[in-house]
Amino acid sequence: MDNPRELPKRQHCPVCNRYVKPSTRYRIYPCEKCVKKAVDDKGHRVGFFNITLDGHGCQGKLLDSGKLTRSRICFIKDMSFEAEEAHFGGIVLRPIPKPNKRTVKKKDSY
């Protein structure tokens, strides 16, 4: 797969390793079963949806209470994700990379 636009032969959920539909645009995204397990930073189940009928915007909602949330960050098992508007509508959860010790700069101490 030398061409970045070439469809991968197989693609897996980063959480549970189930097969997901291959995508050239979204190389890493969770499967539907794992998306249903998403929680906010307080452990409340959360879901995301488009704000407009034509598939624009991204809004979070606490599933147990129905309250809207401003945060687009969620957690599935030990992984962090950010919800975003998908190309042509819909929502996709994209993994948030964990900080690498080499890339984290320490503040100078005085």
N, CA, C and O atoms as CSV, one atom per row, in Angstrom:
chain,resi,resn,atom,element,x,y,z
A,1,MET,N,N,0.845,-1.174,0.000
A,1,MET,CA,C,0.000,0.000,0.000
A,1,MET,C,C,0.891,1.237,0.000
A,1,MET,O,O,0.976,1.942,1.005
A,2,ASP,N,N,1.544,1.498,-1.108
A,2,ASP,CA,C,2.431,2.650,-1.224
A,2,ASP,C,C,1.677,3.927,-1.493
A,2,ASP,O,O,2.116,5.001,-1.080
A,3,ASN,N,N,0.556,3.837,-2.174
A,3,ASN,CA,C,-0.257,5.004,-2.497
A,3,ASN,C,C,-1.142,5.357,-1.300
A,3,ASN,O,O,-1.922,4.511,-0.861
A,4,PRO,N,N,-1.049,6.595,-0.747
A,4,PRO,CA,C,-1.856,6.952,0.420
A,4,PRO,C,C,-3.358,6.935,0.150
A,4,PRO,O,O,-4.146,6.849,1.092
A,5,ARG,N,N,-3.774,7.015,-1.120
A,5,ARG,CA,C,-5.194,6.989,-1.473
A,5,ARG,C,C,-5.703,5.566,-1.705
A,5,ARG,O,O,-6.902,5.343,-1.871
A,6,GLU,N,N,-4.771,4.605,-1.714
A,6,GLU,CA,C,-5.160,3.220,-1.919
A,6,GLU,C,C,-5.873,2.705,-0.670
A,6,GLU,O,O,-5.411,2.926,0.449
A,7,LEU,N,N,-6.979,2.033,-0.861
A,7,LEU,CA,C,-7.762,1.518,0.243
A,7,LEU,C,C,-6.995,0.410,0.957
A,7,LEU,O,O,-6.506,-0.517,0.312
A,8,PRO,N,N,-6.883,0.497,2.292
A,8,PRO,CA,C,-6.196,-0.585,3.007
A,8,PRO,C,C,-7.003,-1.882,2.865
A,8,PRO,O,O,-8.231,-1.858,2.781
A,9,LYS,N,N,-6.297,-2.997,2.840
A,9,LYS,CA,C,-6.983,-4.286,2.690
A,9,LYS,C,C,-7.793,-4.609,3.938
A,9,LYS,O,O,-8.900,-5.137,3.843
A,10,ARG,N,N,-7.256,-4.299,5.082
A,10,ARG,CA,C,-7.945,-4.542,6.347
A,10,ARG,C,C,-7.693,-3.368,7.272
A,10,ARG,O,O,-6.625,-2.755,7.253
A,11,GLN,N,N,-8.683,-3.072,8.067
A,11,GLN,CA,C,-8.559,-1.980,9.026
A,11,GLN,C,C,-9.233,-2.441,10.316
A,11,GLN,O,O,-10.275,-3.096,10.275
A,12,HIS,N,N,-8.641,-2.101,11.458
A,12,HIS,CA,C,-9.127,-2.595,12.740
A,12,HIS,C,C,-9.496,-1.457,13.685
A,12,HIS,O,O,-8.947,-0.358,13.608
A,13,CYS,N,N,-10.428,-1.744,14.568
A,13,CYS,CA,C,-10.779,-0.831,15.651
A,13,CYS,C,C,-9.572,-0.736,16.582
A,13,CYS,O,O,-9.016,-1.768,16.958
A,14,PRO,N,N,-9.148,0.476,16.967
A,14,PRO,CA,C,-7.982,0.609,17.840
A,14,PRO,C,C,-8.258,0.167,19.278
A,14,PRO,O,O,-7.324,-0.025,20.056
A,15,VAL,N,N,-9.532,0.004,19.632
A,15,VAL,CA,C,-9.883,-0.372,20.999
A,15,VAL,C,C,-9.960,-1.888,21.157
A,15,VAL,O,O,-9.322,-2.457,22.042
A,16,CYS,N,N,-10.745,-2.541,20.296
A,16,CYS,CA,C,-11.009,-3.980,20.471
A,16,CYS,C,C,-10.413,-4.858,19.373
A,16,CYS,O,O,-10.453,-6.085,19.470
A,17,ASN,N,N,-9.868,-4.244,18.342
A,17,ASN,CA,C,-9.229,-4.934,17.225
A,17,ASN,C,C,-10.216,-5.615,16.269
A,17,ASN,O,O,-9.798,-6.423,15.439
A,18,ARG,N,N,-11.516,-5.307,16.367
A,18,ARG,CA,C,-12.491,-5.833,15.399
A,18,ARG,C,C,-12.218,-5.184,14.038
A,18,ARG,O,O,-11.650,-4.095,13.953
A,19,TYR,N,N,-12.632,-5.876,12.991
A,19,TYR,CA,C,-12.530,-5.287,11.661
A,19,TYR,C,C,-13.531,-4.146,11.535
A,19,TYR,O,O,-14.658,-4.241,12.021
A,20,VAL,N,N,-13.113,-3.064,10.879
A,20,VAL,CA,C,-13.993,-1.941,10.552
A,20,VAL,C,C,-13.903,-1.725,9.046
A,20,VAL,O,O,-12.981,-2.216,8.394
A,21,LYS,N,N,-14.857,-0.995,8.504
A,21,LYS,CA,C,-14.860,-0.708,7.070
A,21,LYS,C,C,-13.609,0.100,6.717
A,21,LYS,O,O,-13.370,1.150,7.315
A,22,PRO,N,N,-12.814,-0.367,5.763
A,22,PRO,CA,C,-11.608,0.378,5.387
A,22,PRO,C,C,-11.938,1.780,4.871
A,22,PRO,O,O,-12.921,1.976,4.157
A,23,SER,N,N,-11.106,2.744,5.242
A,23,SER,CA,C,-11.301,4.127,4.829
A,23,SER,C,C,-9.947,4.776,4.574
A,23,SER,O,O,-9.027,4.652,5.383
A,24,THR,N,N,-9.833,5.467,3.447
A,24,THR,CA,C,-8.589,6.211,3.200
A,24,THR,C,C,-8.575,7.511,3.987
A,24,THR,O,O,-7.503,8.015,4.321
A,25,ARG,N,N,-9.739,8.061,4.288
A,25,ARG,CA,C,-9.825,9.329,5.009
A,25,ARG,C,C,-9.620,9.147,6.509
A,25,ARG,O,O,-8.951,9.957,7.149
A,26,TYR,N,N,-10.193,8.085,7.067
A,26,TYR,CA,C,-10.104,7.828,8.507
A,26,TYR,C,C,-9.412,6.489,8.717
A,26,TYR,O,O,-10.055,5.440,8.743
A,27,ARG,N,N,-8.108,6.540,8.863
A,27,ARG,CA,C,-7.301,5.325,8.991
A,27,ARG,C,C,-7.480,4.652,10.349
A,27,ARG,O,O,-7.335,3.436,10.474
A,28,ILE,N,N,-7.802,5.466,11.376
A,28,ILE,CA,C,-7.966,4.913,12.719
A,28,ILE,C,C,-9.261,5.459,13.300
A,28,ILE,O,O,-9.390,6.660,13.536
A,29,TYR,N,N,-10.220,4.564,13.530
A,29,TYR,CA,C,-11.471,4.954,14.165
A,29,TYR,C,C,-12.086,3.733,14.840
A,29,TYR,O,O,-11.853,2.608,14.396
A,30,PRO,N,N,-12.872,3.928,15.908
A,30,PRO,CA,C,-13.431,2.785,16.633
A,30,PRO,C,C,-14.649,2.184,15.933
A,30,PRO,O,O,-15.336,2.857,15.164
A,31,CYS,N,N,-14.901,0.911,16.214
A,31,CYS,CA,C,-16.068,0.226,15.664
A,31,CYS,C,C,-17.333,0.709,16.389
A,31,CYS,O,O,-17.250,1.362,17.429
A,32,GLU,N,N,-18.489,0.383,15.832
A,32,GLU,CA,C,-19.767,0.829,16.407
A,32,GLU,C,C,-19.973,0.314,17.833
A,32,GLU,O,O,-20.496,1.037,18.681
A,33,LYS,N,N,-19.565,-0.927,18.102
A,33,LYS,CA,C,-19.731,-1.476,19.455
A,33,LYS,C,C,-18.930,-0.671,20.470
A,33,LYS,O,O,-19.403,-0.420,21.579
A,34,CYS,N,N,-17.725,-0.268,20.100
A,34,CYS,CA,C,-16.895,0.520,21.017
A,34,CYS,C,C,-17.412,1.949,21.140
A,34,CYS,O,O,-17.347,2.530,22.223
A,35,VAL,N,N,-17.924,2.530,20.054
A,35,VAL,CA,C,-18.489,3.885,20.114
A,35,VAL,C,C,-19.610,3.937,21.149
A,35,VAL,O,O,-19.765,4.939,21.847
A,36,LYS,N,N,-20.386,2.870,21.247
A,36,LYS,CA,C,-21.488,2.822,22.214
A,36,LYS,C,C,-20.997,2.780,23.660
A,36,LYS,O,O,-21.783,3.006,24.580
A,37,LYS,N,N,-19.724,2.498,23.874
A,37,LYS,CA,C,-19.143,2.454,25.218
A,37,LYS,C,C,-18.480,3.772,25.613
A,37,LYS,O,O,-17.884,3.861,26.687
A,38,ALA,N,N,-18.573,4.792,24.768
A,38,ALA,CA,C,-17.899,6.067,25.027
A,38,ALA,C,C,-18.470,6.751,26.272
A,38,ALA,O,O,-19.682,6.789,26.480
A,39,VAL,N,N,-17.567,7.287,27.087
A,39,VAL,CA,C,-17.956,8.026,28.297
A,39,VAL,C,C,-17.191,9.346,28.334
A,39,VAL,O,O,-16.161,9.503,27.680
A,40,ASP,N,N,-17.723,10.299,29.121
A,40,ASP,CA,C,-17.017,11.564,29.299
A,40,ASP,C,C,-15.999,11.417,30.428
A,40,ASP,O,O,-15.781,10.314,30.929
A,41,ASP,N,N,-15.376,12.525,30.828
A,41,ASP,CA,C,-14.333,12.473,31.857
A,41,ASP,C,C,-14.878,12.122,33.245
A,41,ASP,O,O,-14.097,11.841,34.155
A,42,LYS,N,N,-16.199,12.132,33.420
A,42,LYS,CA,C,-16.806,11.768,34.703
A,42,LYS,C,C,-17.413,10.364,34.663
A,42,LYS,O,O,-18.002,9.912,35.645
A,43,GLY,N,N,-17.269,9.681,33.537
A,43,GLY,CA,C,-17.765,8.324,33.415
A,43,GLY,C,C,-19.199,8.202,32.932
A,43,GLY,O,O,-19.762,7.107,32.938
A,44,HIS,N,N,-19.814,9.334,32.505
A,44,HIS,CA,C,-21.177,9.303,31.977
A,44,HIS,C,C,-21.153,8.912,30.506
A,44,HIS,O,O,-20.298,9.373,29.750
A,45,ARG,N,N,-22.094,8.062,30.100
A,45,ARG,CA,C,-22.174,7.669,28.692
A,45,ARG,C,C,-22.473,8.899,27.838
A,45,ARG,O,O,-23.307,9.732,28.195
A,46,VAL,N,N,-21.785,8.998,26.714
A,46,VAL,CA,C,-21.919,10.166,25.853
A,46,VAL,C,C,-22.041,9.730,24.397
A,46,VAL,O,O,-21.443,8.741,23.972
A,47,GLY,N,N,-22.828,10.489,23.649
A,47,GLY,CA,C,-22.974,10.265,22.216
A,47,GLY,C,C,-22.811,11.592,21.492
A,47,GLY,O,O,-22.917,12.654,22.107
A,48,PHE,N,N,-22.560,11.539,20.211
A,48,PHE,CA,C,-22.336,12.751,19.425
A,48,PHE,C,C,-23.208,12.716,18.181
A,48,PHE,O,O,-23.509,11.651,17.643
A,49,PHE,N,N,-23.607,13.899,17.737
A,49,PHE,CA,C,-24.478,13.994,16.575
A,49,PHE,C,C,-24.200,15.294,15.836
A,49,PHE,O,O,-23.584,16.211,16.379
A,50,ASN,N,N,-24.662,15.362,14.585
A,50,ASN,CA,C,-24.544,16.595,13.800
A,50,ASN,C,C,-25.576,17.603,14.288
A,50,ASN,O,O,-26.671,17.226,14.707
A,51,ILE,N,N,-25.228,18.877,14.233
A,51,ILE,CA,C,-26.106,19.944,14.708
A,51,ILE,C,C,-27.189,20.263,13.688
A,51,ILE,O,O,-28.327,20.550,14.060
A,52,THR,N,N,-26.847,20.215,12.413
A,52,THR,CA,C,-27.817,20.549,11.369
A,52,THR,C,C,-28.273,19.294,10.635
A,52,THR,O,O,-27.600,18.263,10.670
A,53,LEU,N,N,-29.408,19.391,9.979
A,53,LEU,CA,C,-29.958,18.247,9.247
A,53,LEU,C,C,-29.105,17.849,8.049
A,53,LEU,O,O,-29.140,16.698,7.613
A,54,ASP,N,N,-28.336,18.803,7.515
A,54,ASP,CA,C,-27.499,18.462,6.360
A,54,ASP,C,C,-26.120,17.939,6.766
A,54,ASP,O,O,-25.219,17.852,5.931
A,55,GLY,N,N,-25.953,17.590,8.046
A,55,GLY,CA,C,-24.745,16.899,8.482
A,55,GLY,C,C,-23.587,17.775,8.888
A,55,GLY,O,O,-22.437,17.342,8.811
A,56,HIS,N,N,-23.854,19.005,9.323
A,56,HIS,CA,C,-22.765,19.891,9.748
A,56,HIS,C,C,-22.736,20.015,11.262
A,56,HIS,O,O,-23.742,19.814,11.942
A,57,GLY,N,N,-21.549,20.352,11.776
A,57,GLY,CA,C,-21.376,20.578,13.196
A,57,GLY,C,C,-21.276,19.287,13.988
A,57,GLY,O,O,-21.546,18.200,13.476
A,58,CYS,N,N,-20.884,19.426,15.241
A,58,CYS,CA,C,-20.718,18.270,16.115
A,58,CYS,C,C,-21.124,18.678,17.521
A,58,CYS,O,O,-20.616,19.663,18.058
A,59,GLN,N,N,-22.036,17.925,18.114
A,59,GLN,CA,C,-22.530,18.223,19.459
A,59,GLN,C,C,-22.521,16.938,20.276
A,59,GLN,O,O,-22.845,15.865,19.766
A,60,GLY,N,N,-22.149,17.054,21.542
A,60,GLY,CA,C,-22.162,15.914,22.440
A,60,GLY,C,C,-23.406,15.940,23.311
A,60,GLY,O,O,-23.973,16.998,23.585
A,61,LYS,N,N,-23.817,14.756,23.740
A,61,LYS,CA,C,-25.008,14.633,24.581
A,61,LYS,C,C,-24.775,13.521,25.593
A,61,LYS,O,O,-24.342,12.425,25.237
A,62,LEU,N,N,-25.066,13.813,26.861
A,62,LEU,CA,C,-24.991,12.784,27.887
A,62,LEU,C,C,-26.205,11.879,27.706
A,62,LEU,O,O,-27.341,12.346,27.792
A,63,LEU,N,N,-25.985,10.615,27.460
A,63,LEU,CA,C,-27.068,9.719,27.077
A,63,LEU,C,C,-28.017,9.398,28.231
A,63,LEU,O,O,-29.206,9.176,28.000
A,64,ASP,N,N,-27.522,9.370,29.453
A,64,ASP,CA,C,-28.390,9.034,30.582
A,64,ASP,C,C,-29.318,10.177,30.973
A,64,ASP,O,O,-30.466,9.940,31.348
A,65,SER,N,N,-28.833,11.413,30.891
A,65,SER,CA,C,-29.639,12.562,31.318
A,65,SER,C,C,-30.222,13.348,30.150
A,65,SER,O,O,-31.185,14.093,30.333
A,66,GLY,N,N,-29.658,13.198,28.955
A,66,GLY,CA,C,-30.117,13.956,27.796
A,66,GLY,C,C,-29.542,15.357,27.716
A,66,GLY,O,O,-29.874,16.105,26.796
A,67,LYS,N,N,-28.680,15.734,28.669
A,67,LYS,CA,C,-28.084,17.077,28.666
A,67,LYS,C,C,-27.018,17.177,27.589
A,67,LYS,O,O,-26.266,16.234,27.342
A,68,LEU,N,N,-26.970,18.343,26.952
A,68,LEU,CA,C,-25.933,18.606,25.957
A,68,LEU,C,C,-24.628,18.933,26.660
A,68,LEU,O,O,-24.626,19.459,27.773
A,69,THR,N,N,-23.532,18.622,26.013
A,69,THR,CA,C,-22.215,18.914,26.568
A,69,THR,C,C,-21.383,19.645,25.518
A,69,THR,O,O,-21.511,19.388,24.321
A,70,ARG,N,N,-20.542,20.543,25.972
A,70,ARG,CA,C,-19.674,21.283,25.043
A,70,ARG,C,C,-18.439,20.483,24.654
A,70,ARG,O,O,-17.837,20.727,23.608
A,71,SER,N,N,-18.070,19.542,25.486
A,71,SER,CA,C,-16.859,18.774,25.223
A,71,SER,C,C,-17.075,17.800,24.078
A,71,SER,O,O,-18.133,17.185,23.948
A,72,ARG,N,N,-16.054,17.677,23.260
A,72,ARG,CA,C,-16.080,16.695,22.175
A,72,ARG,C,C,-15.098,15.568,22.475
A,72,ARG,O,O,-14.805,14.748,21.605
A,73,ILE,N,N,-14.591,15.528,23.703
A,73,ILE,CA,C,-13.638,14.507,24.134
A,73,ILE,C,C,-14.403,13.377,24.808
A,73,ILE,O,O,-15.305,13.613,25.611
A,74,CYS,N,N,-14.031,12.150,24.470
A,74,CYS,CA,C,-14.628,11.000,25.141
A,74,CYS,C,C,-13.552,9.936,25.330
A,74,CYS,O,O,-12.448,10.029,24.793
A,75,PHE,N,N,-13.912,8.938,26.101
A,75,PHE,CA,C,-12.971,7.870,26.438
A,75,PHE,C,C,-13.637,6.518,26.202
A,75,PHE,O,O,-14.799,6.312,26.552
A,76,ILE,N,N,-12.889,5.615,25.610
A,76,ILE,CA,C,-13.337,4.247,25.412
A,76,ILE,C,C,-12.204,3.368,25.927
A,76,ILE,O,O,-11.098,3.364,25.387
A,77,LYS,N,N,-12.510,2.624,26.988
A,77,LYS,CA,C,-11.495,1.845,27.702
A,77,LYS,C,C,-10.370,2.802,28.114
A,77,LYS,O,O,-10.635,3.777,28.817
A,78,ASP,N,N,-9.146,2.555,27.705
A,78,ASP,CA,C,-8.040,3.421,28.130
A,78,ASP,C,C,-7.609,4.398,27.041
A,78,ASP,O,O,-6.521,4.968,27.121
A,79,MET,N,N,-8.453,4.599,26.018
A,79,MET,CA,C,-8.093,5.490,24.912
A,79,MET,C,C,-8.942,6.753,24.914
A,79,MET,O,O,-10.125,6.715,25.252
A,80,SER,N,N,-8.330,7.877,24.534
A,80,SER,CA,C,-9.025,9.153,24.410
A,80,SER,C,C,-9.357,9.411,22.946
A,80,SER,O,O,-8.562,9.117,22.053
A,81,PHE,N,N,-10.548,9.969,22.714
A,81,PHE,CA,C,-10.991,10.285,21.354
A,81,PHE,C,C,-11.588,11.676,21.326
A,81,PHE,O,O,-12.070,12.182,22.339
A,82,GLU,N,N,-11.550,12.294,20.146
A,82,GLU,CA,C,-12.234,13.562,19.926
A,82,GLU,C,C,-13.246,13.353,18.806
A,82,GLU,O,O,-12.916,12.846,17.733
A,83,ALA,N,N,-14.486,13.754,19.079
A,83,ALA,CA,C,-15.537,13.651,18.068
A,83,ALA,C,C,-15.415,14.833,17.122
A,83,ALA,O,O,-15.140,15.956,17.545
A,84,GLU,N,N,-15.621,14.572,15.849
A,84,GLU,CA,C,-15.593,15.654,14.871
A,84,GLU,C,C,-16.564,15.356,13.739
A,84,GLU,O,O,-16.950,14.210,13.505
A,85,GLU,N,N,-16.937,16.395,13.060
A,85,GLU,CA,C,-17.814,16.273,11.899
A,85,GLU,C,C,-17.081,15.480,10.823
A,85,GLU,O,O,-15.952,15.807,10.460
A,86,ALA,N,N,-17.723,14.449,10.325
A,86,ALA,CA,C,-17.109,13.627,9.284
A,86,ALA,C,C,-17.342,14.265,7.914
A,86,ALA,O,O,-18.272,15.049,7.724
A,87,HIS,N,N,-16.493,13.914,6.988
A,87,HIS,CA,C,-16.627,14.382,5.612
A,87,HIS,C,C,-17.960,13.888,5.057
A,87,HIS,O,O,-18.284,12.709,5.203
A,88,PHE,N,N,-18.723,14.746,4.438
A,88,PHE,CA,C,-20.064,14.439,3.912
A,88,PHE,C,C,-21.070,14.127,5.013
A,88,PHE,O,O,-22.045,13.419,4.762
A,89,GLY,N,N,-20.862,14.633,6.219
A,89,GLY,CA,C,-21.821,14.463,7.306
A,89,GLY,C,C,-21.528,13.256,8.169
A,89,GLY,O,O,-20.705,12.405,7.831
A,90,GLY,N,N,-22.211,13.206,9.272
A,90,GLY,CA,C,-21.965,12.149,10.249
A,90,GLY,C,C,-20.895,12.573,11.230
A,90,GLY,O,O,-20.356,13.677,11.140
A,91,ILE,N,N,-20.592,11.702,12.156
A,91,ILE,CA,C,-19.600,11.975,13.192
A,91,ILE,C,C,-18.568,10.857,13.169
A,91,ILE,O,O,-18.906,9.690,12.967
A,92,VAL,N,N,-17.320,11.220,13.377
A,92,VAL,CA,C,-16.253,10.232,13.490
A,92,VAL,C,C,-15.481,10.539,14.770
A,92,VAL,O,O,-15.242,11.700,15.102
A,93,LEU,N,N,-15.095,9.483,15.481
A,93,LEU,CA,C,-14.247,9.632,16.663
A,93,LEU,C,C,-12.814,9.372,16.245
A,93,LEU,O,O,-12.487,8.308,15.721
A,94,ARG,N,N,-11.967,10.356,16.483
A,94,ARG,CA,C,-10.550,10.246,16.118
A,94,ARG,C,C,-9.726,10.116,17.389
A,94,ARG,O,O,-9.941,10.875,18.334
A,95,PRO,N,N,-8.790,9.174,17.439
A,95,PRO,CA,C,-7.973,9.007,18.644
A,95,PRO,C,C,-7.098,10.234,18.896
A,95,PRO,O,O,-6.575,10.855,17.971
A,96,ILE,N,N,-6.962,10.551,20.155
A,96,ILE,CA,C,-6.058,11.631,20.574
A,96,ILE,C,C,-4.742,10.960,20.936
A,96,ILE,O,O,-4.704,10.127,21.842
A,97,PRO,N,N,-3.668,11.306,20.247
A,97,PRO,CA,C,-2.385,10.655,20.546
A,97,PRO,C,C,-1.929,10.951,21.975
A,97,PRO,O,O,-2.072,12.063,22.482
A,98,LYS,N,N,-1.384,9.927,22.593
A,98,LYS,CA,C,-0.811,10.116,23.933
A,98,LYS,C,C,0.493,10.883,23.772
A,98,LYS,O,O,1.237,10.652,22.818
A,99,PRO,N,N,0.777,11.800,24.707
A,99,PRO,CA,C,2.035,12.554,24.594
A,99,PRO,C,C,3.234,11.621,24.648
A,99,PRO,O,O,3.303,10.713,25.476
A,100,ASN,N,N,4.157,11.861,23.764
A,100,ASN,CA,C,5.387,11.098,23.717
A,100,ASN,C,C,6.399,11.783,24.617
A,100,ASN,O,O,6.514,13.008,24.583
A,101,LYS,N,N,7.128,11.035,25.413
A,101,LYS,CA,C,8.100,11.627,26.330
A,101,LYS,C,C,9.145,12.460,25.586
A,101,LYS,O,O,9.677,13.429,26.128
A,102,ARG,N,N,9.430,12.078,24.350
A,102,ARG,CA,C,10.422,12.830,23.569
A,102,ARG,C,C,9.870,14.161,23.073
A,102,ARG,O,O,10.625,15.115,22.889
A,103,THR,N,N,8.551,14.231,22.855
A,103,THR,CA,C,7.985,15.451,22.293
A,103,THR,C,C,7.492,16.423,23.355
A,103,THR,O,O,7.263,17.595,23.059
A,104,VAL,N,N,7.327,15.952,24.586
A,104,VAL,CA,C,6.871,16.834,25.663
A,104,VAL,C,C,8.062,17.634,26.155
A,104,VAL,O,O,9.064,17.074,26.600
A,105,LYS,N,N,7.941,18.956,26.069
A,105,LYS,CA,C,9.028,19.821,26.519
A,105,LYS,C,C,8.808,20.204,27.964
A,105,LYS,O,O,7.704,20.581,28.358
A,106,LYS,N,N,9.853,20.106,28.746
A,106,LYS,CA,C,9.761,20.499,30.150
A,106,LYS,C,C,9.990,21.993,30.236
A,106,LYS,O,O,10.799,22.563,29.504
A,107,LYS,N,N,9.257,22.616,31.151
A,107,LYS,CA,C,9.461,24.050,31.371
A,107,LYS,C,C,10.784,24.265,32.074
A,107,LYS,O,O,11.191,23.495,32.945
A,108,ASP,N,N,11.441,25.338,31.665
A,108,ASP,CA,C,12.709,25.669,32.326
A,108,ASP,C,C,12.433,26.062,33.756
A,108,ASP,O,O,11.490,26.804,34.031
A,109,SER,N,N,13.234,25.578,34.653
A,109,SER,CA,C,13.071,25.965,36.068
A,109,SER,C,C,14.082,27.067,36.384
A,109,SER,O,O,15.234,27.025,35.954
A,110,TYR,N,N,13.622,28.032,37.132
A,110,TYR,CA,C,14.493,29.162,37.478
A,110,TYR,C,C,14.822,29.146,38.931
A,110,TYR,O,O,15.545,30.021,39.409
